């Protein structure tokens, strides 16, 4: 590989959108990300390098580092909150991203959702969790749209606010998904016990 190819490859690893051959924008195809991930894993995973390359410890180390960057890029691009934060970082606008959310109405609503989630988990109420899920999804869609519009118009404070809210909602959504999976597994285990 020539130094020009190395430079091009290194630059590709510095830009996660370029690495995954995606446009630099918020809306991405998860299917395209998944397909590109499989291709990159084949190409760069340490287990997949050739025997002649394996004799060179630099190649092994570079392959391991590339694999780690690929996985990090995939995780960032796959989630709306981290993708939004990455776009803001690329635009040089992520300085205040870690500040607290100042929207008290959002915080009250978010706290109510969190309490409803915790209650449903404690009571093992699948129907309550299933009712919460579309509410969270709707709020995620709303904040995603806010981010897209603000980002396109370079209204950075609104984009930052939407990203902060996305972070909270993505976490809440993940907690609901985990709780639903755990309930399904527990119910499956109970069903299996009946047939023992």
BELUR-V935724 format. One record per helix or strand. SS is the DSSP state (2 for helix, 1 for strand). FROM is the first residue (numbers start at 1). LEN is the number of residues. If there is no record, write none. Layout:
{{SS,FROM,LEN} {SS,FROM,LEN}}
//
This chain:
{{2,3,12} {2,16,4} {2,30,15} {2,46,3} {2,51,4} {2,57,22} {2,80,11} {2,104,20} {2,126,27} {2,156,39}}
//
